[in-house]
Amino acid sequence: MALIELQGINKSFGTKDKKVSVLENLSLKVEEGEMVAIMGKSGAGKTTLLNIIAAIDYPDSGTYLYDGKEVKTRNTSQGIKFRKDRIGLIVQHFALINDFKVYDNVELGLWETNVKGSARKKRVMEVLESLGIADLKDKYPNVLSGGEKQRVAIGRAIANNHKLLLADEPTGSLDSDTEQDILNILKDLNSKGMTIVMVTHDEDVANVCDRTIFLDKH
Amino acid sequence: MKFYARNLARSVFGHPKVNLIILFDLILTAAAVFVLIQNFYFLKEKHDEFFGEDRVAKTYELYVGESVFPLTESDAQSKSNMFYLGLELYKEINASPIKTFSYTHDRRGMRGGFYDKATDEKMIASGHRELIDWYYVSDYALEAFGLKMSEGRWFNNEELDYPYLQVRVPVIFGSNFASAFDVGDVIIFDDDNYYHDEAVVVGILESSPGIEYYGITQSGFDDAVIFPEIESFPRLHARKGKDFSGYADLPKSIRRRLDYVDRERFRTLTTGYLYCPDESVDVQKLINDYTSKYGFYQITATPIDGTSYSETKSISERNLLLIGVLAVSTTVICMISLGGVLYNRTLDDRRTYCIYMSAGIPLWKINLSLIMEMLIWMVISLMPVIALSLYEFETLLIPLWQIALFELIVMSVSIAPSLRVNSKCNLDLLIRNQMN
């Protein structure tokens, strides 16, 4: 069964008189365990699509099924609730909290879960070690390199063992060596069963994925 | 709990400068409100001490310094220009919300007053064997003494103005005589100077508590016999059988007595009383306004059944109001200032809040954390005020809850824009890196 299934999704922005259609009658399926890249020109609706999958934004029409169940979120609170146990999110510019140490930034992903006390600590350390940043746990993000920051962001996104990881240009701010490191990490996570959907401009990044979906600009 | 602890620590230590301004703002609010409320209490205590405990008076005693008052008894006797001026003043004052009146009272032995046997027997039948309250009253006494009629009526204007022209002198009895006399009964009574004069009962009073005089109830009316205020009653034969059509037709002796009515009115200004049912009128100020037109100010109105609504009281009330307004203004200014600072801080924090939300932390927890932080600042800001009060006065002069309540109001209003901006946190902007 497809983990994500979109049927006839339409999304436009602007006022009634001046509407810009971003997604038109879009349908796609992402199977569980797949690693899918979404490509397209600027303004083609890549991030909008990602937002709809993450329930950050909502389609004007069409159906969104997650794990076979229709997603009907229509506000921020519903979106947060939906994402909490299902989706990890990575963005291009890392979105780390600079006032928190690396450890806390990763642990943040577990604050709203039932993983408490020593189990939480153990899980955070597992994630940090799996990403090779355990020695950075007491450092603040502003002293980390781009690659290290993105590892911390991935750590926070995967700490809760979500089925789905969404990534918007996860290597967009990184040099090519670091980019490869991050892709290896993502590939490794995918090989362990995590479904990954990432938005990218980079064909090399897309080539790592099982499949690439191209979006045309309307 | 982890979220609250970490986020509070981040928020408190993450914006040292802004938080110092917030703290300073709250301390200023607490201090200002403390000082203002404290002064409000001090002022209110003094205000209540002078004005608050008693009722506002309706009855005043008038007094004038003889040496400086230009209206004298000789003016009245000689009917000088000043006499007519005084009468004008009387008319003007009595056309205003305040009314001057006068009365005389004494207690007489029953047999010293009523001559005829029938009246005497009725008096005994009503249980009166000892002293009776004799009153001579002028206009407005009914209202001023708060009297009510149970039967008949009060004196009409003609009876009050020209008691000498009445065929029989009108008399009103107190409630204790109700069983013995009826309206319309004619009695014969003795006056100090004249004897065997006839009076007709025009009304009987309801029971009343009596006249309050500087806080003490005196001179009840239940055992009262009340006549219009006149110097003395002429013999009945002086006017019996005569038909008077005007002042000029009156015998000289009667005319003299009519003049006496004017003299009595004149005297109410100098040694009489004043009745003012409208408690909001500054009686002394109103009298001064009238007398100043004639170039003198010496009529003093002293409240006898309460306190006066004076300019001092009015100023005192205005001061109270001013302090209240200052407290509210300070609160509003602090609200605006604190709200602005907090709003900008929240704008800076929105990226962090979006990250929280992307990690599944609900908005209400983020908002609750903000409220908790403000409560912490509030408690801290109260410390200097409490310390200062304890140091200065060794006690909290005003209840802590009152300052805390003010601060809570300030905080609640100040935080509202921040909560509003939080509700508009947009994860899409975070993803697109368009935040901050």
Interface residues (C-beta under 8 A of the other chain):
Chain A: T47 L50 N51 A54 I56 D57 T76 S77 G79 I80 K81 R83 K84 D85 L89 V91 Q92 H93 A95 L96 I97 D99 F100 D104 E107 L108 G109 W111 E112 T113 R156 N160 D168
Chain B: K2 F3 R6 R10 F13 G14 R351 T352 C354 I355 Y356 M357 S358 A359 G360 I361 P362 L363 W364 S423 C425 L427 D428 L430 I431 R432 N433
